[in-house]
Amino acid sequence: MFKTSIRFFNGREGRAVWDDATNGWFFSVLDVVGVLNGQDDYAKNHNYWKWLKAKLKREGNQQVSATTQLRLTAADGKWRENCL
């Protein structure tokens, strides 16, 4: 069972999902990128994450784990897939 929640990082919202199977939280990568860069624009966060993944791949680095896309509520209230 998944339970969604809003977490705060340095006073900024970040979406999270609780997974009973793994007994842990999953956080939206795009929200974390936005918090770290101080950026509220979803498109800019998405583009930065996309660029960073490509750069790391070119350099021969791998992500710690494969990312999964789960549906989270967007700022406009619609459900969209987001990298977690």
PDB file of N, CA, C and O in Angstrom:
ATOM      1  N   MET A   1       0.831  -1.180   0.000  1.00  0.00           N
ATOM      2  CA  MET A   1       0.000   0.000   0.000  1.00  0.00           C
ATOM      3  C   MET A   1       0.877   1.245   0.000  1.00  0.00           C
ATOM      4  O   MET A   1       1.883   1.309   0.707  1.00  0.00           O
ATOM      5  N   PHE A   2       0.486   2.232  -0.798  1.00  0.00           N
ATOM      6  CA  PHE A   2       1.211   3.491  -0.861  1.00  0.00           C
ATOM      7  C   PHE A   2       0.396   4.583  -0.176  1.00  0.00           C
ATOM      8  O   PHE A   2      -0.830   4.620  -0.287  1.00  0.00           O
ATOM      9  N   LYS A   3       1.083   5.460   0.525  1.00  0.00           N
ATOM     10  CA  LYS A   3       0.456   6.600   1.176  1.00  0.00           C
ATOM     11  C   LYS A   3       1.242   7.838   0.764  1.00  0.00           C
ATOM     12  O   LYS A   3       2.457   7.886   0.955  1.00  0.00           O
ATOM     13  N   THR A   4       0.572   8.841   0.201  1.00  0.00           N
ATOM     14  CA  THR A   4       1.266  10.046  -0.230  1.00  0.00           C
ATOM     15  C   THR A   4       1.292  11.074   0.886  1.00  0.00           C
ATOM     16  O   THR A   4       0.434  11.084   1.770  1.00  0.00           O
ATOM     17  N   SER A   5       2.300  11.942   0.826  1.00  0.00           N
ATOM     18  CA  SER A   5       2.471  12.948   1.856  1.00  0.00           C
ATOM     19  C   SER A   5       3.262  14.114   1.279  1.00  0.00           C
ATOM     20  O   SER A   5       3.919  13.980   0.247  1.00  0.00           O
ATOM     21  N   ILE A   6       3.194  15.241   1.944  1.00  0.00           N
ATOM     22  CA  ILE A   6       4.019  16.397   1.612  1.00  0.00           C
ATOM     23  C   ILE A   6       5.034  16.541   2.739  1.00  0.00           C
ATOM     24  O   ILE A   6       4.670  16.589   3.913  1.00  0.00           O
ATOM     25  N   ARG A   7       6.291  16.609   2.377  1.00  0.00           N
ATOM     26  CA  ARG A   7       7.372  16.815   3.340  1.00  0.00           C
ATOM     27  C   ARG A   7       7.974  18.181   3.075  1.00  0.00           C
ATOM     28  O   ARG A   7       7.889  18.694   1.959  1.00  0.00           O
ATOM     29  N   PHE A   8       8.578  18.770   4.085  1.00  0.00           N
ATOM     30  CA  PHE A   8       9.181  20.083   3.920  1.00  0.00           C
ATOM     31  C   PHE A   8      10.689  19.993   4.059  1.00  0.00           C
ATOM     32  O   PHE A   8      11.206  19.368   4.985  1.00  0.00           O
ATOM     33  N   PHE A   9      11.393  20.628   3.121  1.00  0.00           N
ATOM     34  CA  PHE A   9      12.854  20.703   3.111  1.00  0.00           C
ATOM     35  C   PHE A   9      13.208  22.178   3.083  1.00  0.00           C
ATOM     36  O   PHE A   9      12.911  22.871   2.111  1.00  0.00           O
ATOM     37  N   ASN A  10      13.830  22.654   4.126  1.00  0.00           N
ATOM     38  CA  ASN A  10      14.200  24.071   4.196  1.00  0.00           C
ATOM     39  C   ASN A  10      13.010  24.973   3.879  1.00  0.00           C
ATOM     40  O   ASN A  10      13.153  25.980   3.185  1.00  0.00           O
ATOM     41  N   GLY A  11      11.834  24.607   4.392  1.00  0.00           N
ATOM     42  CA  GLY A  11      10.641  25.412   4.203  1.00  0.00           C
ATOM     43  C   GLY A  11       9.966  25.258   2.849  1.00  0.00           C
ATOM     44  O   GLY A  11       9.010  25.977   2.560  1.00  0.00           O
ATOM     45  N   ARG A  12      10.437  24.340   2.010  1.00  0.00           N
ATOM     46  CA  ARG A  12       9.852  24.124   0.687  1.00  0.00           C
ATOM     47  C   ARG A  12       9.199  22.755   0.639  1.00  0.00           C
ATOM     48  O   ARG A  12       9.667  21.806   1.268  1.00  0.00           O
ATOM     49  N   GLU A  13       8.109  22.665  -0.117  1.00  0.00           N
ATOM     50  CA  GLU A  13       7.359  21.417  -0.213  1.00  0.00           C
ATOM     51  C   GLU A  13       8.071  20.393  -1.089  1.00  0.00           C
ATOM     52  O   GLU A  13       8.670  20.731  -2.109  1.00  0.00           O
ATOM     53  N   GLY A  14       7.989  19.144  -0.668  1.00  0.00           N
ATOM     54  CA  GLY A  14       8.497  18.031  -1.454  1.00  0.00           C
ATOM     55  C   GLY A  14       7.536  16.863  -1.323  1.00  0.00           C
ATOM     56  O   GLY A  14       7.156  16.492  -0.212  1.00  0.00           O
ATOM     57  N   ARG A  15       7.141  16.283  -2.438  1.00  0.00           N
ATOM     58  CA  ARG A  15       6.191  15.174  -2.408  1.00  0.00           C
ATOM     59  C   ARG A  15       6.905  13.875  -2.055  1.00  0.00           C
ATOM     60  O   ARG A  15       8.046  13.642  -2.453  1.00  0.00           O
ATOM     61  N   ALA A  16       6.202  13.036  -1.294  1.00  0.00           N
ATOM     62  CA  ALA A  16       6.767  11.765  -0.856  1.00  0.00           C
ATOM     63  C   ALA A  16       5.680  10.697  -0.867  1.00  0.00           C
ATOM     64  O   ALA A  16       4.490  10.992  -0.760  1.00  0.00           O
ATOM     65  N   VAL A  17       6.122   9.449  -0.998  1.00  0.00           N
ATOM     66  CA  VAL A  17       5.215   8.299  -0.984  1.00  0.00           C
ATOM     67  C   VAL A  17       5.770   7.281  -0.011  1.00  0.00           C
ATOM     68  O   VAL A  17       6.950   6.937  -0.072  1.00  0.00           O
ATOM     69  N   TRP A  18       4.922   6.794   0.891  1.00  0.00           N
ATOM     70  CA  TRP A  18       5.302   5.746   1.839  1.00  0.00           C
ATOM     71  C   TRP A  18       4.941   4.402   1.224  1.00  0.00           C
ATOM     72  O   TRP A  18       3.820   4.212   0.752  1.00  0.00           O
ATOM     73  N   ASP A  19       5.893   3.467   1.228  1.00  0.00           N
ATOM     74  CA  ASP A  19       5.661   2.120   0.705  1.00  0.00           C
ATOM     75  C   ASP A  19       5.722   1.126   1.858  1.00  0.00           C
ATOM     76  O   ASP A  19       6.768   0.951   2.482  1.00  0.00           O
ATOM     77  N   ASP A  20       4.597   0.480   2.135  1.00  0.00           N
ATOM     78  CA  ASP A  20       4.548  -0.499   3.225  1.00  0.00           C
ATOM     79  C   ASP A  20       5.444  -1.704   2.952  1.00  0.00           C
ATOM     80  O   ASP A  20       6.000  -2.285   3.884  1.00  0.00           O
ATOM     81  N   ALA A  21       5.587  -2.084   1.676  1.00  0.00           N
ATOM     82  CA  ALA A  21       6.385  -3.268   1.335  1.00  0.00           C
ATOM     83  C   ALA A  21       7.856  -3.085   1.704  1.00  0.00           C
ATOM     84  O   ALA A  21       8.491  -4.012   2.207  1.00  0.00           O
ATOM     85  N   THR A  22       8.395  -1.893   1.457  1.00  0.00           N
ATOM     86  CA  THR A  22       9.803  -1.644   1.767  1.00  0.00           C
ATOM     87  C   THR A  22       9.977  -0.917   3.094  1.00  0.00           C
ATOM     88  O   THR A  22      11.092  -0.729   3.580  1.00  0.00           O
ATOM     89  N   ASN A  23       8.835  -0.508   3.672  1.00  0.00           N
ATOM     90  CA  ASN A  23       8.854   0.200   4.942  1.00  0.00           C
ATOM     91  C   ASN A  23       9.710   1.464   4.867  1.00  0.00           C
ATOM     92  O   ASN A  23      10.528   1.731   5.748  1.00  0.00           O
ATOM     93  N   GLY A  24       9.504   2.237   3.794  1.00  0.00           N
ATOM     94  CA  GLY A  24      10.295   3.450   3.635  1.00  0.00           C
ATOM     95  C   GLY A  24       9.630   4.484   2.745  1.00  0.00           C
ATOM     96  O   GLY A  24       8.660   4.202   2.042  1.00  0.00           O
ATOM     97  N   TRP A  25      10.182   5.695   2.797  1.00  0.00           N
ATOM     98  CA  TRP A  25       9.689   6.804   1.999  1.00  0.00           C
ATOM     99  C   TRP A  25      10.423   6.867   0.668  1.00  0.00           C
ATOM    100  O   TRP A  25      11.613   6.565   0.587  1.00  0.00           O
ATOM    101  N   PHE A  26       9.694   7.264  -0.377  1.00  0.00           N
ATOM    102  CA  PHE A  26      10.277   7.596  -1.670  1.00  0.00           C
ATOM    103  C   PHE A  26       9.966   9.068  -1.913  1.00  0.00           C
ATOM    104  O   PHE A  26       8.831   9.504  -1.721  1.00  0.00           O
ATOM    105  N   PHE A  27      10.970   9.835  -2.336  1.00  0.00           N
ATOM    106  CA  PHE A  27      10.804  11.266  -2.551  1.00  0.00           C
ATOM    107  C   PHE A  27      10.898  11.584  -4.035  1.00  0.00           C
ATOM    108  O   PHE A  27      11.615  10.914  -4.778  1.00  0.00           O
ATOM    109  N   SER A  28      10.176  12.599  -4.458  1.00  0.00           N
ATOM    110  CA  SER A  28      10.225  13.042  -5.843  1.00  0.00           C
ATOM    111  C   SER A  28      11.588  13.654  -6.126  1.00  0.00           C
ATOM    112  O   SER A  28      11.983  14.626  -5.483  1.00  0.00           O
ATOM    113  N   VAL A  29      12.307  13.084  -7.088  1.00  0.00           N
ATOM    114  CA  VAL A  29      13.632  13.591  -7.451  1.00  0.00           C
ATOM    115  C   VAL A  29      13.529  15.039  -7.920  1.00  0.00           C
ATOM    116  O   VAL A  29      14.373  15.869  -7.584  1.00  0.00           O
ATOM    117  N   LEU A  30      12.499  15.334  -8.692  1.00  0.00           N
ATOM    118  CA  LEU A  30      12.361  16.690  -9.217  1.00  0.00           C
ATOM    119  C   LEU A  30      12.119  17.699  -8.102  1.00  0.00           C
ATOM    120  O   LEU A  30      12.589  18.834  -8.188  1.00  0.00           O
ATOM    121  N   ASP A  31      11.400  17.309  -7.065  1.00  0.00           N
ATOM    122  CA  ASP A  31      11.207  18.205  -5.925  1.00  0.00           C
ATOM    123  C   ASP A  31      12.512  18.414  -5.168  1.00  0.00           C
ATOM    124  O   ASP A  31      12.810  19.529  -4.739  1.00  0.00           O
ATOM    125  N   VAL A  32      13.284  17.355  -5.003  1.00  0.00           N
ATOM    126  CA  VAL A  32      14.572  17.464  -4.314  1.00  0.00           C
ATOM    127  C   VAL A  32      15.523  18.346  -5.120  1.00  0.00           C
ATOM    128  O   VAL A  32      16.215  19.190  -4.549  1.00  0.00           O
ATOM    129  N   VAL A  33      15.565  18.160  -6.444  1.00  0.00           N
ATOM    130  CA  VAL A  33      16.399  19.009  -7.307  1.00  0.00           C
ATOM    131  C   VAL A  33      15.999  20.471  -7.150  1.00  0.00           C
ATOM    132  O   VAL A  33      16.858  21.348  -7.063  1.00  0.00           O
ATOM    133  N   GLY A  34      14.683  20.734  -7.113  1.00  0.00           N
ATOM    134  CA  GLY A  34      14.197  22.102  -6.940  1.00  0.00           C
ATOM    135  C   GLY A  34      14.619  22.707  -5.619  1.00  0.00           C
ATOM    136  O   GLY A  34      14.986  23.881  -5.557  1.00  0.00           O
ATOM    137  N   VAL A  35      14.569  21.914  -4.560  1.00  0.00           N
ATOM    138  CA  VAL A  35      14.987  22.404  -3.240  1.00  0.00           C
ATOM    139  C   VAL A  35      16.484  22.712  -3.247  1.00  0.00           C
ATOM    140  O   VAL A  35      16.907  23.760  -2.758  1.00  0.00           O
ATOM    141  N   LEU A  36      17.276  21.808  -3.794  1.00  0.00           N
ATOM    142  CA  LEU A  36      18.725  22.010  -3.793  1.00  0.00           C
ATOM    143  C   LEU A  36      19.155  23.190  -4.653  1.00  0.00           C
ATOM    144  O   LEU A  36      20.127  23.875  -4.335  1.00  0.00           O
ATOM    145  N   ASN A  37      18.426  23.428  -5.751  1.00  0.00           N
ATOM    146  CA  ASN A  37      18.763  24.545  -6.647  1.00  0.00           C
ATOM    147  C   ASN A  37      17.994  25.818  -6.324  1.00  0.00           C
ATOM    148  O   ASN A  37      18.254  26.860  -6.926  1.00  0.00           O
ATOM    149  N   GLY A  38      17.064  25.759  -5.398  1.00  0.00           N
ATOM    150  CA  GLY A  38      16.261  26.932  -5.074  1.00  0.00           C
ATOM    151  C   GLY A  38      15.357  27.340  -6.226  1.00  0.00           C
ATOM    152  O   GLY A  38      15.099  28.527  -6.425  1.00  0.00           O
ATOM    153  N   GLN A  39      14.879  26.367  -6.981  1.00  0.00           N
ATOM    154  CA  GLN A  39      14.091  26.618  -8.192  1.00  0.00           C
ATOM    155  C   GLN A  39      12.669  26.081  -8.019  1.00  0.00           C
ATOM    156  O   GLN A  39      12.480  24.938  -7.605  1.00  0.00           O
ATOM    157  N   ASP A  40      11.673  26.911  -8.336  1.00  0.00           N
ATOM    158  CA  ASP A  40      10.278  26.483  -8.237  1.00  0.00           C
ATOM    159  C   ASP A  40       9.713  26.012  -9.566  1.00  0.00           C
ATOM    160  O   ASP A  40       8.659  25.377  -9.587  1.00  0.00           O
ATOM    161  N   ASP A  41      10.375  26.300 -10.666  1.00  0.00           N
ATOM    162  CA  ASP A  41       9.862  25.971 -11.992  1.00  0.00           C
ATOM    163  C   ASP A  41      10.066  24.486 -12.296  1.00  0.00           C
ATOM    164  O   ASP A  41      11.195  24.007 -12.396  1.00  0.00           O
ATOM    165  N   TYR A  42       8.933  23.762 -12.442  1.00  0.00           N
ATOM    166  CA  TYR A  42       8.976  22.321 -12.693  1.00  0.00           C
ATOM    167  C   TYR A  42       9.782  21.996 -13.954  1.00  0.00           C
ATOM    168  O   TYR A  42      10.590  21.068 -13.946  1.00  0.00           O
ATOM    169  N   ALA A  43       9.570  22.750 -15.031  1.00  0.00           N
ATOM    170  CA  ALA A  43      10.255  22.479 -16.305  1.00  0.00           C
ATOM    171  C   ALA A  43      11.766  22.634 -16.158  1.00  0.00           C
ATOM    172  O   ALA A  43      12.525  21.833 -16.703  1.00  0.00           O
ATOM    173  N   LYS A  44      12.204  23.650 -15.434  1.00  0.00           N
ATOM    174  CA  LYS A  44      13.641  23.846 -15.228  1.00  0.00           C
ATOM    175  C   LYS A  44      14.236  22.716 -14.392  1.00  0.00           C
ATOM    176  O   LYS A  44      15.346  22.258 -14.664  1.00  0.00           O
ATOM    177  N   ASN A  45      13.495  22.265 -13.367  1.00  0.00           N
ATOM    178  CA  ASN A  45      13.966  21.140 -12.558  1.00  0.00           C
ATOM    179  C   ASN A  45      14.053  19.869 -13.399  1.00  0.00           C
ATOM    180  O   ASN A  45      15.015  19.109 -13.288  1.00  0.00           O
ATOM    181  N   HIS A  46      13.051  19.642 -14.235  1.00  0.00           N
ATOM    182  CA  HIS A  46      13.035  18.469 -15.107  1.00  0.00           C
ATOM    183  C   HIS A  46      14.203  18.513 -16.089  1.00  0.00           C
ATOM    184  O   HIS A  46      14.889  17.510 -16.284  1.00  0.00           O
ATOM    185  N   ASN A  47      14.428  19.667 -16.703  1.00  0.00           N
ATOM    186  CA  ASN A  47      15.535  19.798 -17.652  1.00  0.00           C
ATOM    187  C   ASN A  47      16.879  19.607 -16.973  1.00  0.00           C
ATOM    188  O   ASN A  47      17.774  18.976 -17.536  1.00  0.00           O
ATOM    189  N   TYR A  48      17.033  20.149 -15.759  1.00  0.00           N
ATOM    190  CA  TYR A  48      18.292  19.979 -15.036  1.00  0.00           C
ATOM    191  C   TYR A  48      18.537  18.500 -14.714  1.00  0.00           C
ATOM    192  O   TYR A  48      19.647  18.002 -14.900  1.00  0.00           O
ATOM    193  N   TRP A  49      17.509  17.799 -14.234  1.00  0.00           N
ATOM    194  CA  TRP A  49      17.644  16.383 -13.901  1.00  0.00           C
ATOM    195  C   TRP A  49      17.992  15.572 -15.146  1.00  0.00           C
ATOM    196  O   TRP A  49      18.839  14.680 -15.098  1.00  0.00           O
ATOM    197  N   LYS A  50      17.331  15.888 -16.261  1.00  0.00           N
ATOM    198  CA  LYS A  50      17.598  15.195 -17.519  1.00  0.00           C
ATOM    199  C   LYS A  50      19.045  15.427 -17.955  1.00  0.00           C
ATOM    200  O   LYS A  50      19.729  14.484 -18.355  1.00  0.00           O
ATOM    201  N   TRP A  51      19.516  16.674 -17.881  1.00  0.00           N
ATOM    202  CA  TRP A  51      20.897  17.011 -18.242  1.00  0.00           C
ATOM    203  C   TRP A  51      21.880  16.309 -17.312  1.00  0.00           C
ATOM    204  O   TRP A  51      22.889  15.774 -17.772  1.00  0.00           O
ATOM    205  N   LEU A  52      21.598  16.306 -16.009  1.00  0.00           N
ATOM    206  CA  LEU A  52      22.503  15.683 -15.042  1.00  0.00           C
ATOM    207  C   LEU A  52      22.623  14.187 -15.273  1.00  0.00           C
ATOM    208  O   LEU A  52      23.727  13.644 -15.222  1.00  0.00           O
ATOM    209  N   LYS A  53      21.489  13.498 -15.531  1.00  0.00           N
ATOM    210  CA  LYS A  53      21.546  12.056 -15.806  1.00  0.00           C
ATOM    211  C   LYS A  53      22.387  11.771 -17.045  1.00  0.00           C
ATOM    212  O   LYS A  53      23.182  10.831 -17.045  1.00  0.00           O
ATOM    213  N   ALA A  54      22.224  12.570 -18.105  1.00  0.00           N
ATOM    214  CA  ALA A  54      22.996  12.382 -19.340  1.00  0.00           C
ATOM    215  C   ALA A  54      24.481  12.625 -19.090  1.00  0.00           C
ATOM    216  O   ALA A  54      25.326  11.888 -19.598  1.00  0.00           O
ATOM    217  N   LYS A  55      24.798  13.655 -18.309  1.00  0.00           N
ATOM    218  CA  LYS A  55      26.192  13.968 -17.995  1.00  0.00           C
ATOM    219  C   LYS A  55      26.839  12.828 -17.212  1.00  0.00           C
ATOM    220  O   LYS A  55      27.956  12.416 -17.527  1.00  0.00           O
ATOM    221  N   LEU A  56      26.156  12.323 -16.210  1.00  0.00           N
ATOM    222  CA  LEU A  56      26.694  11.229 -15.413  1.00  0.00           C
ATOM    223  C   LEU A  56      26.894   9.978 -16.262  1.00  0.00           C
ATOM    224  O   LEU A  56      27.878   9.258 -16.094  1.00  0.00           O
ATOM    225  N   LYS A  57      25.956   9.721 -17.178  1.00  0.00           N
ATOM    226  CA  LYS A  57      26.081   8.563 -18.057  1.00  0.00           C
ATOM    227  C   LYS A  57      27.295   8.704 -18.975  1.00  0.00           C
ATOM    228  O   LYS A  57      28.036   7.744 -19.185  1.00  0.00           O
ATOM    229  N   ARG A  58      27.496   9.919 -19.524  1.00  0.00           N
ATOM    230  CA  ARG A  58      28.668  10.174 -20.381  1.00  0.00           C
ATOM    231  C   ARG A  58      29.969   9.962 -19.628  1.00  0.00           C
ATOM    232  O   ARG A  58      30.952   9.489 -20.200  1.00  0.00           O
ATOM    233  N   GLU A  59      29.980  10.308 -18.350  1.00  0.00           N
ATOM    234  CA  GLU A  59      31.178  10.169 -17.523  1.00  0.00           C
ATOM    235  C   GLU A  59      31.366   8.754 -16.997  1.00  0.00           C
ATOM    236  O   GLU A  59      32.349   8.466 -16.314  1.00  0.00           O
ATOM    237  N   GLY A  60      30.425   7.873 -17.313  1.00  0.00           N
ATOM    238  CA  GLY A  60      30.546   6.483 -16.872  1.00  0.00           C
ATOM    239  C   GLY A  60      30.007   6.224 -15.488  1.00  0.00           C
ATOM    240  O   GLY A  60      30.204   5.135 -14.950  1.00  0.00           O
ATOM    241  N   ASN A  61      29.328   7.195 -14.891  1.00  0.00           N
ATOM    242  CA  ASN A  61      28.715   7.008 -13.574  1.00  0.00           C
ATOM    243  C   ASN A  61      27.331   6.422 -13.728  1.00  0.00           C
ATOM    244  O   ASN A  61      26.678   6.596 -14.757  1.00  0.00           O
ATOM    245  N   GLN A  62      26.893   5.733 -12.708  1.00  0.00           N
ATOM    246  CA  GLN A  62      25.566   5.159 -12.697  1.00  0.00           C
ATOM    247  C   GLN A  62      24.784   5.714 -11.529  1.00  0.00           C
ATOM    248  O   GLN A  62      25.354   6.092 -10.505  1.00  0.00           O
ATOM    249  N   GLN A  63      23.470   5.759 -11.691  1.00  0.00           N
ATOM    250  CA  GLN A  63      22.638   6.123 -10.558  1.00  0.00           C
ATOM    251  C   GLN A  63      22.751   5.006  -9.530  1.00  0.00           C
ATOM    252  O   GLN A  63      23.027   3.857  -9.875  1.00  0.00           O
ATOM    253  N   VAL A  64      22.537   5.349  -8.284  1.00  0.00           N
ATOM    254  CA  VAL A  64      22.612   4.352  -7.226  1.00  0.00           C
ATOM    255  C   VAL A  64      21.614   3.238  -7.490  1.00  0.00           C
ATOM    256  O   VAL A  64      21.926   2.063  -7.299  1.00  0.00           O
ATOM    257  N   SER A  65      20.417   3.599  -7.928  1.00  0.00           N
ATOM    258  CA  SER A  65      19.404   2.611  -8.273  1.00  0.00           C
ATOM    259  C   SER A  65      18.589   3.155  -9.437  1.00  0.00           C
ATOM    260  O   SER A  65      18.580   4.356  -9.707  1.00  0.00           O
ATOM    261  N   ALA A  66      17.918   2.259 -10.105  1.00  0.00           N
ATOM    262  CA  ALA A  66      17.046   2.688 -11.197  1.00  0.00           C
ATOM    263  C   ALA A  66      15.885   3.479 -10.615  1.00  0.00           C
ATOM    264  O   ALA A  66      15.331   3.110  -9.579  1.00  0.00           O
ATOM    265  N   THR A  67      15.521   4.559 -11.276  1.00  0.00           N
ATOM    266  CA  THR A  67      14.400   5.355 -10.788  1.00  0.00           C
ATOM    267  C   THR A  67      13.091   4.777 -11.295  1.00  0.00           C
ATOM    268  O   THR A  67      13.020   4.220 -12.390  1.00  0.00           O
ATOM    269  N   THR A  68      12.083   4.916 -10.499  1.00  0.00           N
ATOM    270  CA  THR A  68      10.752   4.453 -10.829  1.00  0.00           C
ATOM    271  C   THR A  68       9.849   5.670 -10.937  1.00  0.00           C
ATOM    272  O   THR A  68       9.986   6.615 -10.160  1.00  0.00           O
ATOM    273  N   GLN A  69       8.935   5.656 -11.883  1.00  0.00           N
ATOM    274  CA  GLN A  69       8.005   6.760 -11.987  1.00  0.00           C
ATOM    275  C   GLN A  69       6.685   6.361 -11.341  1.00  0.00           C
ATOM    276  O   GLN A  69       6.049   5.388 -11.745  1.00  0.00           O
ATOM    277  N   LEU A  70       6.291   7.122 -10.344  1.00  0.00           N
ATOM    278  CA  LEU A  70       5.018   6.927  -9.676  1.00  0.00           C
ATOM    279  C   LEU A  70       4.162   8.159  -9.904  1.00  0.00           C
ATOM    280  O   LEU A  70       4.678   9.258 -10.105  1.00  0.00           O
ATOM    281  N   ARG A  71       2.869   7.971  -9.872  1.00  0.00           N
ATOM    282  CA  ARG A  71       1.963   9.092 -10.076  1.00  0.00           C
ATOM    283  C   ARG A  71       1.828   9.879  -8.774  1.00  0.00           C
ATOM    284  O   ARG A  71       1.486   9.331  -7.727  1.00  0.00           O
ATOM    285  N   LEU A  72       2.106  11.182  -8.870  1.00  0.00           N
ATOM    286  CA  LEU A  72       1.964  12.090  -7.741  1.00  0.00           C
ATOM    287  C   LEU A  72       1.103  13.272  -8.168  1.00  0.00           C
ATOM    288  O   LEU A  72       0.988  13.568  -9.357  1.00  0.00           O
ATOM    289  N   THR A  73       0.506  13.936  -7.203  1.00  0.00           N
ATOM    290  CA  THR A  73      -0.299  15.108  -7.503  1.00  0.00           C
ATOM    291  C   THR A  73       0.619  16.276  -7.834  1.00  0.00           C
ATOM    292  O   THR A  73       1.525  16.604  -7.068  1.00  0.00           O
ATOM    293  N   ALA A  74       0.375  16.904  -8.989  1.00  0.00           N
ATOM    294  CA  ALA A  74       1.164  18.064  -9.412  1.00  0.00           C
ATOM    295  C   ALA A  74       0.588  19.329  -8.782  1.00  0.00           C
ATOM    296  O   ALA A  74      -0.461  19.289  -8.139  1.00  0.00           O
ATOM    297  N   ALA A  75       1.277  20.442  -8.970  1.00  0.00           N
ATOM    298  CA  ALA A  75       0.844  21.712  -8.395  1.00  0.00           C
ATOM    299  C   ALA A  75      -0.531  22.134  -8.895  1.00  0.00           C
ATOM    300  O   ALA A  75      -1.264  22.833  -8.195  1.00  0.00           O
ATOM    301  N   ASP A  76      -0.882  21.709 -10.114  1.00  0.00           N
ATOM    302  CA  ASP A  76      -2.189  22.070 -10.671  1.00  0.00           C
ATOM    303  C   ASP A  76      -3.288  21.098 -10.249  1.00  0.00           C
ATOM    304  O   ASP A  76      -4.424  21.217 -10.708  1.00  0.00           O
ATOM    305  N   GLY A  77      -2.965  20.135  -9.377  1.00  0.00           N
ATOM    306  CA  GLY A  77      -3.943  19.198  -8.855  1.00  0.00           C
ATOM    307  C   GLY A  77      -4.110  17.935  -9.674  1.00  0.00           C
ATOM    308  O   GLY A  77      -4.834  17.027  -9.265  1.00  0.00           O
ATOM    309  N   LYS A  78      -3.454  17.857 -10.829  1.00  0.00           N
ATOM    310  CA  LYS A  78      -3.553  16.677 -11.682  1.00  0.00           C
ATOM    311  C   LYS A  78      -2.533  15.626 -11.253  1.00  0.00           C
ATOM    312  O   LYS A  78      -1.490  15.944 -10.683  1.00  0.00           O
ATOM    313  N   TRP A  79      -2.860  14.364 -11.542  1.00  0.00           N
ATOM    314  CA  TRP A  79      -1.938  13.265 -11.238  1.00  0.00           C
ATOM    315  C   TRP A  79      -1.001  13.076 -12.416  1.00  0.00           C
ATOM    316  O   TRP A  79      -1.449  12.895 -13.548  1.00  0.00           O
ATOM    317  N   ARG A  80       0.310  13.118 -12.152  1.00  0.00           N
ATOM    318  CA  ARG A  80       1.305  12.945 -13.202  1.00  0.00           C
ATOM    319  C   ARG A  80       2.390  12.014 -12.695  1.00  0.00           C
ATOM    320  O   ARG A  80       2.645  11.909 -11.495  1.00  0.00           O
ATOM    321  N   GLU A  81       3.035  11.329 -13.670  1.00  0.00           N
ATOM    322  CA  GLU A  81       4.165  10.481 -13.298  1.00  0.00           C
ATOM    323  C   GLU A  81       5.372  11.350 -13.007  1.00  0.00           C
ATOM    324  O   GLU A  81       5.666  12.287 -13.750  1.00  0.00           O
ATOM    325  N   ASN A  82       6.074  11.038 -11.921  1.00  0.00           N
ATOM    326  CA  ASN A  82       7.259  11.762 -11.500  1.00  0.00           C
ATOM    327  C   ASN A  82       8.329  10.761 -11.134  1.00  0.00           C
ATOM    328  O   ASN A  82       8.034   9.668 -10.649  1.00  0.00           O
ATOM    329  N   CYS A  83       9.557  11.132 -11.367  1.00  0.00           N
ATOM    330  CA  CYS A  83      10.666  10.264 -10.960  1.00  0.00           C
ATOM    331  C   CYS A  83      10.792  10.275  -9.454  1.00  0.00           C
ATOM    332  O   CYS A  83      10.767  11.334  -8.826  1.00  0.00           O
ATOM    333  N   LEU A  84      10.925   9.123  -8.889  1.00  0.00           N
ATOM    334  CA  LEU A  84      11.138   8.991  -7.455  1.00  0.00           C
ATOM    335  C   LEU A  84      12.439   8.289  -7.212  1.00  0.00           C
ATOM    336  O   LEU A  84      12.817   8.071  -6.061  1.00  0.00           O
TER     337      LEU A  84
END
